[in-house]
Amino acid sequence: MNTKGGFLFIGVSDNGIVQGINDEEYDDHDHAAMYLQNHIKNYLGSLQEKFVEIKVIRDENKNDVIVAKVEKCNVETYMRYSKFDETGGKIKGSEKKAFFVKDNQSVDDYEESPADKALHIKTFFTDNPVKMKSIPHSFEISKFVSKDIPSPPRLEREFGACNKKGCEFIGKSSEDLNNHSSKCEFQEMEEKASIPGNSYCKIPYREEPWPDWLKGKDMRVSQLKKLICNTSFTIIGFKDSRSAVEHFMLTNDSSRFEPLNSYDLVSAFTVKLMRTKNNESLSSEQKKIEKLWNSVSNDLYITTEKNDQKINSFFFNWLLSTNRREKPAKRYTKDKSWNGIKKEFDDRTNDDGSYKFKKMVELYKEMQLFAKIYLRLTNTNHKFWQEEPYCNSPFREERNLLRILGTNTSEVQHIPPLMCLTNRLNQGDFGRNMIIKFLKNYNYILLRYKTIPVSTGGSPGIKGGMIYGKMQSGKGIDWISKILNANLENQDDVKMIGNLPLELEDDVADKEPFVWEKDHSKWSRINQWSDGIHKKSKTQIRHLLFSAERALNTEKTPIMASIHVNNKDIHVEHILPEDYSQYHYQDDSSDGYVWPIENSDEDGLHNEEDFINYWRKYVYSLGNQCLLSDTSNSSIKNRMAITKFFAPMNDIEQPFKNSEFLTARKAHDLFFESKLWEPEVIESNSKNYMNAIVNFFTPN
């Protein structure tokens, strides 16, 4: 950027060997490109990012390579970076500014050489540069072909392929390729590739033989793709009325399609905004809107793995978090989110149908900002958590608490106020204590009034509608209005926001059934079976175990990397296994079950009925469960408890003792005190979990 630009190949060694980036943890090509793009923004600047074009290509051996085409920047480019401690936090005072210059064989920091820096800037960034001598040189051709339909992407060395669509010519030298390019038969087709506006195309169904310009499969794919992208209206002709009726019935069969969601409708409206008169070029505002929407679309549609529910929920949460309402005391519901968005578009549309593009740009900027906030709040494993400043230590506790709340995917009522609060905190240097306190208090409410009651056979004291009710009074006393109107430099307002979740306690008429104190008798019996339906309570147990993981950790801002992975990689382990067949013992003189020791016969056995009663009481209880990595769990499966704790499996020595999860280590410590996994030990483990949770999450 500071010299003449050039190409950067990530995944190719200095001697030209393609090693690829396959060992890096990228979700896909878009993720890899976005990762580099974000680093350019963070370390060089947003302006500099516009001078870099990034693509990911794949060679014939399926090695992925990141190719960055770097243009010379029109201003001097500095890199700012810091040193980090062993916990991943920035070392205060280690910030450094560098002015890097790429020479033929090295990269030098001219910031440490003022004279060289001044000469370089005068040479490359002034109107009267120092005259330079041009030295002719030659080099081997390397041709990169990016992924496209229908040919697979490939990386080819020592020869060059023609870059015209549909042409398969490969030259063995620069001269060979240049001679071909001047007379390539596909040149004319590429020059006439764009379809004029208001064109009328008639396409006979599967016509053969194909004309010359559509003979090849790749030619037809290329032209069909262009045709579809440029078609705004179609007319279909039928030979008879029967065919027309069948087509009508097929295309109007509701079982074959789904209604458009908010994302679809915003996307369609954005296309509408891109229209110009007489095929004129897009205005600067239109280009900004197009780029902003592409960013939002990529963030929502790609990184959520096309999850319609998550995508549509964003628009609902965005409207609510910014206090956009259907009526003063009524929020837009999810199925009416488009009505709220359309109102925003209508407010930015003139009476004659033209658009207030500057205001439209501001709306799309807001949409992009809140989309990133939403995705960070709903997925602590998202790549946005690897960006500055969210990858630093002040944000760890916030991330950990969000992960705990995310164990129940149906509990999403906290998202709108957190989106609102996060946006406000991002507007100044207010720290993160406010949002951490809000999250801790909100988790306390969920634990005491929802999770624990359900896990002990009771009914929740708080329901989702009560939480949303705190956000839609429309009289300035709802949570969103309080956050928007608060003075974040006033300690009383800061305390008020952190305590907003505690307002829900005021709606619980009788708090006595919802116990919350250390050493309570209930704690040893969480999710024990007594009679009736045998409930697993998977969601509640997972919430309790994740809460216990944080509560058992004595660090102030722990990293807790083990919980910030995909759900499938974290397993809830039943120490007393769900498949109890291994506890059955039989020989010539006895037949029974070897667990538990208490109340067993002289041979240490129980009959099947007594064993089943014990097993059913404890197998799904909180004290019999802990978190384990999926790798450890797959190695121990349905073995007896004593075997799980002692025996190394799949090269994992003592998977509980050496687990990254504290709930597993806690269970291991209890087991080794008595060398048994008896009902008394299970109840003690449950009590330990709950005491830690109460101690950590009690509001202060």
C-alpha positions in Angstrom: 0.0 0.0 0.0 2.9 2.4 0.7 4.7 1.6 -2.5 3.1 0.1 -5.7 0.7 -2.5 -4.4 0.8 -6.1 -5.5 -0.5 -9.5 -4.6 -0.4 -11.3 -1.2 -0.8 -15.1 -1.2 -1.7 -16.7 2.1 -1.2 -20.5 2.0 1.8 -20.4 -0.3 5.3 -20.8 1.1 8.2 -18.6 0.1 9.5 -21.2 -2.3 6.2 -21.3 -4.1 4.8 -24.5 -2.7 1.0 -24.5 -2.1 0.3 -25.5 1.5 -3.2 -24.0 1.8 -5.1 -22.6 4.7 -7.0 -25.8 5.4 -5.5 -26.1 8.9 -7.0 -22.8 10.0 -10.5 -22.9 11.6 -12.5 -21.1 8.9 -16.2 -22.0 8.4 -16.0 -21.4 4.7 -14.3 -19.2 2.0 -16.5 -16.2 3.0 -15.3 -16.6 6.6 -11.7 -16.8 5.6 -12.0 -13.6 3.4 -13.9 -11.8 6.1 -11.3 -12.7 8.7 -8.5 -11.1 6.7 -10.8 -8.1 5.8 -11.5 -7.4 9.5 -7.8 -7.6 10.4 -7.1 -5.0 7.6 -9.8 -2.7 9.1 -8.6 -3.1 12.7 -4.8 -2.7 12.1 -4.6 -0.5 9.0 -8.0 1.3 8.8 -11.4 1.4 7.1 -10.0 3.5 4.2 -7.2 1.0 3.5 -9.6 -1.9 3.4 -11.1 -0.4 0.2 -7.7 -0.8 -1.6 -7.7 -4.6 -1.0 -9.6 -7.2 -3.0 -9.8 -10.6 -1.4 -10.6 -13.9 -2.9 -10.2 -17.6 -1.9 -9.3 -20.1 -4.6 -8.7 -23.8 -4.6 -6.1 -25.8 -6.5 -6.5 -29.3 -8.0 -5.4 -30.8 -4.7 -8.2 -29.0 -2.9 -5.8 -26.7 -1.1 -7.4 -23.3 -0.4 -5.3 -20.2 -0.8 -6.3 -16.6 0.1 -5.3 -14.1 -2.6 -5.3 -10.4 -1.7 -4.9 -7.9 -4.6 -3.4 -4.8 -2.9 -3.6 -1.5 -4.7 -1.4 1.4 -3.8 -3.2 3.6 -1.2 -3.7 7.3 -2.0 -2.5 8.2 1.6 0.3 7.0 3.8 -0.7 3.8 5.7 0.3 3.1 9.2 -0.2 0.0 11.2 -1.1 0.2 14.9 -0.7 -2.8 17.1 -0.1 -3.9 20.7 1.5 -6.6 22.7 -0.7 -9.1 24.6 -0.3 -10.9 27.9 -0.7 -14.7 28.4 -4.5 -14.2 29.1 -5.0 -12.5 25.7 -5.4 -9.0 27.1 -3.6 -5.9 25.8 -0.5 -4.8 27.7 -1.1 -1.2 28.6 1.5 1.1 27.1 2.6 -1.4 24.5 0.8 0.3 21.6 3.1 0.9 18.6 2.7 2.7 15.2 4.7 1.4 12.2 5.2 2.6 8.6 6.0 -0.5 6.7 7.5 -0.5 3.2 7.9 -3.6 1.0 11.2 -3.8 -0.9 12.1 -6.5 -3.3 13.1 -9.0 -0.7 12.2 -7.6 2.7 9.7 -5.5 4.7 11.2 -2.5 6.7 9.6 -0.2 9.3 10.5 3.3 8.1 8.9 4.8 11.2 12.2 4.1 12.9 14.1 5.9 10.1 12.7 9.4 9.7 14.9 10.3 6.7 14.0 7.1 4.7 10.3 7.7 5.6 10.4 11.3 4.4 12.1 10.4 1.1 9.6 7.5 0.6 6.6 9.7 1.1 8.0 12.3 -1.2 8.6 9.7 -3.8 5.2 7.9 -3.7 2.7 10.4 -2.2 3.5 13.8 -3.7 2.6 15.5 -7.0 6.4 15.8 -7.9 7.8 12.4 -7.2 11.5 11.6 -7.5 12.2 10.3 -11.0 12.5 6.6 -11.0 14.2 4.3 -13.6 12.0 1.6 -15.1 13.8 -1.7 -15.4 12.3 -4.3 -17.9 12.0 -7.8 -16.5 10.1 -11.0 -17.2 8.6 -13.6 -14.9 6.8 -16.9 -15.0 3.0 -16.8 -15.5 0.8 -18.0 -12.6 -2.9 -18.1 -13.4 -5.5 -18.3 -10.6 -9.1 -19.3 -11.5 -11.7 -18.6 -8.8 -14.6 -20.8 -8.1 -17.4 -20.4 -10.6 -20.0 -22.4 -12.5 -19.5 -24.9 -14.1 -15.7 -25.4 -13.8 -14.2 -26.2 -10.4 -11.7 -23.7 -9.1 -8.1 -24.5 -9.7 -4.6 -23.1 -9.1 -2.3 -23.7 -12.1 1.3 -22.9 -12.3 3.8 -22.5 -15.2 1.2 -21.7 -17.8 -1.7 -19.3 -18.4 -5.3 -19.8 -19.3 -7.4 -17.4 -21.3 -9.7 -15.3 -19.0 -12.6 -15.1 -21.5 -15.8 -16.8 -20.3 -16.2 -20.2 -22.0 -12.7 -20.3 -23.5 -10.6 -23.2 -22.6 -7.3 -22.1 -24.3 -4.1 -22.6 -22.2 -0.9 -20.9 -23.3 2.6 -22.2 -22.5 4.2 -18.8 -22.4 3.3 -15.1 -22.2 3.7 -14.6 -26.0 1.5 -17.7 -26.7 -1.3 -16.3 -24.5 -1.0 -12.7 -25.9 -1.3 -14.0 -29.5 -4.4 -16.0 -28.6 -6.1 -13.1 -26.6 -6.0 -10.7 -29.6 -8.1 -13.1 -31.7 -10.1 -15.1 -29.1 -13.5 -16.0 -30.5 -15.1 -15.5 -27.1 -13.9 -11.8 -26.9 -16.9 -10.5 -28.9 -19.4 -12.6 -26.8 -17.9 -11.1 -23.6 -18.2 -7.5 -24.9 -21.9 -8.1 -25.6 -22.5 -9.9 -22.4 -24.7 -7.3 -20.7 -28.4 -7.5 -21.6 -29.9 -4.0 -22.4 -32.8 -2.8 -20.2 -36.4 -3.5 -21.5 -35.2 -6.4 -23.6 -37.7 -9.0 -24.6 -36.4 -12.6 -24.8 -38.2 -15.5 -26.2 -36.8 -18.9 -25.1 -38.1 -22.0 -26.8 -38.1 -25.0 -24.4 -35.0 -27.2 -24.9 -34.4 -26.1 -28.4 -31.8 -28.2 -30.3 -29.5 -27.9 -32.1 -28.1 -25.0 -30.1 -26.8 -22.0 -31.9 -23.0 -21.6 -32.0 -22.9 -19.2 -29.1 -24.8 -21.6 -26.9 -23.2 -24.9 -28.0 -21.1 -25.5 -24.9 -22.6 -26.3 -21.5 -20.6 -23.6 -19.9 -21.8 -21.1 -22.5 -25.4 -21.9 -21.7 -24.9 -21.7 -18.0 -23.2 -18.3 -18.3 -25.9 -16.8 -20.5 -28.7 -18.3 -18.5 -27.3 -16.9 -15.3 -27.1 -13.4 -16.9 -30.6 -13.7 -18.2 -32.1 -14.6 -14.8 -30.2 -11.8 -13.1 -31.5 -9.3 -15.6 -35.1 -10.5 -15.9 -37.9 -8.5 -14.1 -41.0 -10.0 -15.7 -41.8 -13.2 -17.7 -44.6 -14.3 -19.9 -45.3 -18.1 -20.3 -47.1 -19.4 -23.3 -49.1 -22.7 -23.3 -50.3 -24.9 -26.2 -53.7 -25.5 -24.6 -55.8 -24.5 -21.6 -55.2 -27.8 -19.8 -51.5 -27.1 -19.6 -52.2 -23.5 -18.4 -54.5 -24.7 -15.6 -52.0 -27.4 -14.4 -49.3 -24.8 -14.3 -51.6 -22.4 -12.4 -52.5 -25.1 -9.8 -48.8 -26.1 -9.4 -47.5 -22.5 -8.9 -50.3 -21.7 -6.4 -50.1 -24.8 -4.3 -49.4 -23.4 -0.8 -47.8 -26.7 0.3 -44.9 -26.0 -2.2 -43.8 -22.7 -0.9 -43.4 -20.6 2.2 -44.5 -17.0 2.8 -41.8 -14.4 2.4 -40.2 -13.3 5.6 -38.8 -9.9 6.6 -35.4 -10.7 5.1 -36.9 -11.5 1.7 -39.0 -8.4 1.7 -36.1 -6.1 2.7 -33.9 -7.7 0.1 -36.6 -7.1 -2.6 -37.0 -3.5 -1.5 -33.2 -3.0 -1.7 -33.3 -4.2 -5.3 -36.0 -1.6 -5.9 -33.8 1.1 -4.5 -31.1 0.1 -7.0 -33.2 1.0 -10.0 -32.1 3.9 -12.2 -33.5 5.8 -15.2 -32.4 4.9 -18.6 -29.7 2.5 -17.4 -27.7 5.2 -15.7 -25.0 4.3 -13.3 -25.8 3.9 -9.6 -25.5 7.1 -7.5 -23.0 7.2 -4.6 -25.9 6.7 -2.1 -27.2 3.7 -4.1 -23.7 2.1 -4.1 -23.5 2.7 -0.3 -26.9 1.1 0.3 -25.9 -1.9 -2.0 -22.7 -2.4 -0.1 -24.3 -2.1 3.3 -27.1 -4.5 2.5 -24.6 -7.0 1.1 -22.8 -6.8 4.4 -26.1 -7.3 6.4 -27.2 -10.1 4.1 -23.9 -11.9 4.4 -23.9 -11.6 8.2 -27.5 -12.7 8.6 -28.0 -15.2 5.8 -24.6 -16.9 5.7 -23.3 -16.9 9.2 -26.7 -18.1 10.6 -26.5 -21.0 8.1 -29.7 -19.7 6.4 -31.7 -20.1 9.7 -34.9 -18.4 8.8 -36.0 -18.1 12.4 -32.8 -16.4 13.5 -32.8 -14.1 10.4 -36.4 -13.0 10.9 -35.9 -12.6 14.7 -33.2 -10.0 14.0 -35.7 -7.6 12.4 -38.2 -8.1 15.3 -35.5 -7.5 17.9 -34.0 -4.5 16.0 -37.4 -2.8 15.9 -38.0 -3.4 19.6 -34.5 -2.5 20.7 -34.8 0.9 19.0 -38.2 1.7 20.4 -40.0 1.4 17.0 -43.6 0.3 17.9 -46.8 -0.5 16.1 -48.6 1.6 18.8 -47.2 3.6 21.8 -47.9 0.6 24.1 -47.7 -2.2 21.5 -44.6 -3.8 20.0 -44.4 -5.3 16.5 -44.8 -9.0 16.7 -42.5 -11.3 14.7 -45.0 -11.9 12.0 -45.6 -8.2 11.6 -41.9 -7.1 11.6 -42.1 -6.2 7.9 -44.9 -3.7 8.7 -42.5 -1.8 11.0 -39.6 -1.9 8.5 -41.9 -0.8 5.7 -42.9 2.2 7.8 -39.3 3.2 8.1 -38.9 2.9 4.3 -42.1 4.9 3.8 -40.9 7.7 6.1 -37.8 8.0 3.8 -39.9 8.1 0.6 -41.2 11.4 -0.9 -44.8 11.9 -2.0 -43.8 11.5 -5.6 -42.4 8.0 -5.0 -38.7 9.1 -5.1 -36.4 8.2 -2.2 -34.6 10.3 0.4 -31.4 8.4 -0.3 -29.2 10.1 2.4 -31.7 9.0 5.1 -32.0 5.6 3.5 -28.2 5.2 3.8 -28.4 6.1 7.5 -31.1 3.5 8.0 -29.0 0.7 6.3 -26.0 1.8 8.4 -28.1 1.3 11.5 -29.3 -2.0 10.3 -25.7 -3.2 9.7 -24.6 -2.1 13.1 -27.5 -3.8 14.9 -27.1 -7.0 12.9 -23.5 -7.4 14.2 -24.7 -6.7 17.8 -27.5 -9.3 17.4 -25.2 -12.0 16.1 -22.7 -11.4 18.9 -25.5 -11.6 21.5 -27.1 -14.8 20.1 -23.9 -16.7 19.3 -20.8 -16.5 21.5 -18.9 -18.7 19.1 -19.5 -16.2 16.3 -16.4 -14.8 14.4 -17.4 -11.3 15.6 -16.1 -12.2 19.0 -12.7 -12.5 17.5 -12.7 -8.8 16.4 -11.4 -5.8 18.4 -12.3 -4.9 21.1 -14.6 -7.9 21.8 -11.7 -10.4 21.9 -10.1 -8.6 24.9 -10.4 -9.4 28.6 -13.1 -6.7 29.6 -15.6 -8.6 27.4 -15.0 -12.1 28.7 -17.5 -12.1 31.5 -20.2 -10.6 29.2 -19.5 -13.4 26.7 -19.6 -16.1 29.4 -22.9 -14.9 30.8 -24.4 -14.7 27.3 -23.4 -18.3 26.7 -25.1 -19.4 29.9 -28.4 -17.7 28.9 -28.0 -19.2 25.4 -28.3 -22.8 26.8 -32.1 -22.4 26.4 -32.7 -21.3 22.8 -36.3 -20.4 23.6 -35.2 -17.8 26.2 -34.6 -14.8 24.0 -36.6 -12.1 25.7 -33.3 -10.5 27.0 -32.0 -9.8 23.5 -33.9 -6.5 22.7 -32.8 -4.6 25.9 -29.3 -6.0 25.5 -29.1 -4.8 21.8 -30.3 -1.4 23.0 -27.8 -1.3 25.9 -24.9 -2.6 23.8 -25.5 0.1 21.2 -25.5 2.8 23.8 -22.3 1.5 25.4 -20.6 1.4 22.0 -21.2 5.2 21.8 -18.8 6.1 24.6 -16.2 4.8 27.1 -18.6 3.5 29.7 -17.0 0.1 30.5 -18.9 -3.2 30.6 -19.9 -3.5 34.3 -23.4 -2.3 33.5 -24.2 -5.0 31.0 -22.4 -7.7 33.2 -24.7 -6.8 36.1 -27.8 -6.9 33.9 -26.8 -10.3 32.6 -26.0 -11.7 36.1 -29.3 -10.4 37.5 -31.3 -11.7 34.5 -29.7 -15.2 34.9 -30.6 -15.1 38.6 -34.3 -14.4 37.7 -34.3 -17.3 35.2 -32.7 -19.7 37.7 -34.9 -18.9 40.6 -38.2 -18.4 39.0 -38.1 -20.7 35.9 -35.3 -23.3 35.8 -35.3 -24.5 39.4 -39.1 -24.6 39.9 -39.4 -26.8 36.7 -36.5 -29.0 37.9 -38.2 -29.6 41.2 -41.7 -30.5 40.0 -43.2 -27.0 40.3 -44.4 -24.2 38.0 -42.4 -21.2 36.9 -43.1 -17.9 38.6 -42.3 -15.8 35.6 -43.3 -16.3 32.0 -42.1 -14.8 28.7 -45.0 -12.5 28.3 -44.2 -10.8 31.6 -40.7 -10.1 30.4 -41.9 -8.6 27.0 -44.4 -6.6 29.1 -41.5 -4.7 30.6 -40.6 -3.5 27.2 -43.8 -2.2 25.8 -45.6 0.2 28.2 -44.8 3.1 25.9 -44.9 5.6 28.9 -41.2 6.0 29.4 -41.1 3.4 32.1 -40.4 0.4 29.9 -36.9 -1.1 29.8 -36.0 0.2 26.3 -37.0 3.7 27.2 -35.1 3.7 30.4 -32.0 2.5 28.7 -32.3 5.1 25.9 -33.0 8.0 28.3 -30.5 7.0 31.0 -27.5 9.2 31.7 -24.7 6.6 31.6 -22.3 9.0 33.5 -24.7 9.1 36.4 -24.1 6.2 38.9 -27.7 6.0 39.9 -28.8 5.5 36.3 -26.0 3.0 35.8 -27.2 1.0 38.9 -30.8 1.3 37.7 -30.0 -0.3 34.3 -28.1 -3.2 35.9 -31.0 -3.9 38.2 -33.7 -3.8 35.6 -34.2 -7.6 35.6 -34.9 -7.5 39.3 -38.2 -5.6 38.5 -39.6 -8.9 37.5 -39.5 -10.1 41.1 -42.1 -7.5 41.9 -44.6 -9.4 39.7 -44.2 -12.6 41.7 -47.0 -12.4 44.4 -45.7 -15.3 46.6 -41.9 -15.8 46.6 -41.9 -18.4 49.3 -42.1 -21.5 46.9 -39.1 -20.1 45.0 -36.3 -20.8 47.5 -32.9 -19.2 47.1 -30.5 -19.9 49.9 -27.3 -21.9 50.6 -27.7 -25.5 52.0 -31.4 -25.7 51.3 -32.8 -29.2 51.5 -34.1 -28.9 48.0 -30.7 -28.6 46.5 -29.8 -32.3 46.9 -33.0 -33.4 45.2 -32.9 -31.3 42.0 -34.7 -33.2 39.2 -35.0 -36.4 41.2 -37.8 -38.7 40.3 -40.4 -39.7 42.9 -43.5 -40.6 40.9 -45.4 -39.9 37.7 -43.6 -39.1 34.5 -39.9 -39.6 34.4 -38.7 -36.2 33.2 -35.2 -35.6 31.9 -35.5 -31.8 32.0 -32.6 -31.5 29.5 -32.9 -27.8 29.0 -33.1 -26.9 32.7 -30.2 -29.3 33.6 -28.0 -27.8 30.9 -28.8 -24.3 32.2 -27.9 -25.3 35.7 -24.6 -27.0 34.7 -23.5 -24.0 32.6 -24.3 -21.7 35.5 -22.4 -24.0 37.9 -19.4 -23.9 35.5 -19.2 -20.2 35.9 -20.0 -20.2 39.6 -17.2 -22.8 40.4 -14.6 -20.8 38.6 -12.9 -18.4 41.0 -11.2 -16.2 38.4 -12.7 -12.7 38.1 -12.8 -12.7 34.3 -12.2 -16.3 33.2 -11.8 -17.2 29.5 -13.9 -20.4 29.7 -13.0 -21.3 26.1 -14.5 -24.8 26.6 -18.1 -23.5 26.7 -17.7 -21.3 23.6 -18.0 -24.1 21.1 -20.8 -25.7 19.1 -23.5 -27.3 21.2 -22.8 -30.7 19.7 -19.2 -30.5 21.1 -20.4 -30.2 24.7 -22.1 -33.3 26.2 -24.2 -33.6 29.4 -22.8 -36.8 30.9 -24.9 -39.1 33.1 -22.4 -40.6 35.5 -24.8 -43.3 36.5 -25.5 -44.3 32.9 -28.9 -44.2 31.1 -28.2 -47.8 29.9 -27.9 -49.7 33.1 -27.3 -53.2 31.6 -23.6 -53.2 32.8 -24.9 -53.2 36.4 -26.5 -56.6 36.0 -24.6 -59.5 37.6 -25.3 -63.2 37.2 -23.5 -66.5 38.1 -24.5 -70.0 39.1 -25.7 -69.0 42.5 -26.9 -65.3 42.2 -28.6 -63.0 39.9 -29.2 -59.3 40.5 -27.9 -55.7 40.2 -24.7 -54.4 41.9 -25.8 -50.9 42.6 -26.3 -49.3 45.1 -24.5 -50.8 48.1 -27.1 -49.5 50.6 -29.9 -52.0 51.4 -28.3 -54.7 49.2 -28.5 -58.4 50.1 -25.6 -60.4 51.6 -24.2 -60.8 48.1 -24.3 -57.1 47.5 -27.1 -57.4 45.0 -30.6 -55.9 44.4 -33.5 -57.5 42.6 -34.5 -55.8 39.4 -37.5 -53.9 40.8 -35.5 -52.3 43.7 -32.7 -51.5 41.4 -35.0 -49.8 38.9 -36.5 -47.6 41.6 -33.0 -46.4 42.7 -31.8 -45.9 39.1 -34.9 -44.0 38.1 -34.7 -41.7 41.1 -31.1 -40.6 40.5 -30.2 -41.1 36.8 -31.5 -37.7 35.6 -30.9 -35.8 38.9 -28.6 -32.8 38.8 -26.0 -34.4 41.0 -25.6 -37.3 38.6 -24.7 -35.1 35.7 -21.8 -32.9 34.6 -20.4 -31.4 31.4 -17.8 -33.2 29.3 -16.4 -32.7 25.8 -18.0 -34.8 23.2 -14.6 -36.6 22.7 -14.5 -37.7 26.3 -18.1 -38.7 26.4 -17.8 -40.9 23.3 -14.9 -42.7 25.0 -16.9 -43.6 28.2 -20.5 -43.9 27.0 -22.7 -46.3 29.2 -19.9 -47.8 31.3 -20.3 -48.2 35.1 -19.4 -45.1 37.1 -16.3 -46.7 38.7 -15.0 -47.5 35.2 -15.6 -44.0 34.0 -13.6 -42.4 36.8 -10.7 -44.8 36.8 -10.0 -46.3 33.4 -8.2 -44.3 30.6 -10.2 -44.5 27.4 -9.3 -43.4 23.8 -6.0 -42.0 25.1 -7.8 -39.8 27.6 -6.4 -40.4 31.1 -9.1 -40.0 33.8 -11.5 -38.0 31.6 -13.2 -36.4 34.6 -10.1 -35.4 36.5 -8.5 -34.0 33.5 -11.6 -32.4 32.0 -11.7 -28.7 31.1 -15.1 -28.6 32.7 -15.2 -27.8 36.4 -18.5 -29.8 37.0 -16.7 -32.9 35.8 -13.7 -32.3 38.1 -16.1 -31.6 41.1 -17.8 -35.0 40.5 -14.3 -36.7 40.3 -13.2 -35.2 43.6 -16.4 -36.4 45.4 -16.0 -39.9 43.9 -12.4 -40.2 45.1 -13.4 -39.3 48.7 -15.3 -42.5 49.0 -14.4 -44.5 45.9 -18.1 -45.0 45.3 -20.9 -43.3 43.3 -23.7 -43.9 45.7 -27.0 -42.0 46.2 -25.5 -40.0 49.1 -22.6 -38.9 46.9 -25.0 -37.9 44.0 -27.1 -35.8 46.4 -23.9 -34.1 47.8 -22.7 -33.3 44.3 -26.1 -31.6 43.5 -25.9 -29.6 46.7 -22.4 -28.4 45.9 -23.5 -27.3 42.4 -26.4 -25.3 43.8 -24.5 -23.7 46.7 -22.0 -22.4 44.2 -24.8 -21.1 42.0 -26.6 -19.3 44.8 -23.3 -17.8 46.1 -22.3 -16.4 42.7 -25.6 -15.3 41.2 -27.3 -13.7 44.3 -27.8 -10.0 43.4 -25.7 -7.5 45.3 
